[in-house]
């Protein structure tokens, strides 16, 4: 095999490998961020449900006091 051909192909192969590693790193980072945001969304949903329950209790108390 020709050494000049190898000399030309090695940098290209390394560039492809580096791009692959970078993309995998970005993908992992984005997955982690997505999991965090989904967890945060679940917590917000739970807090809103609790808040709705409290508001309904306040409505009941106000309705009882007006009778």
Secondary structure, 3 states (H helix, E strand, C coil): CCHHHHHHHHHHHHHHHHHHHHHHHHHHHHHHHHHHHHHHHHHHHHHHHHHHHHHHHHHHHHHHHHC
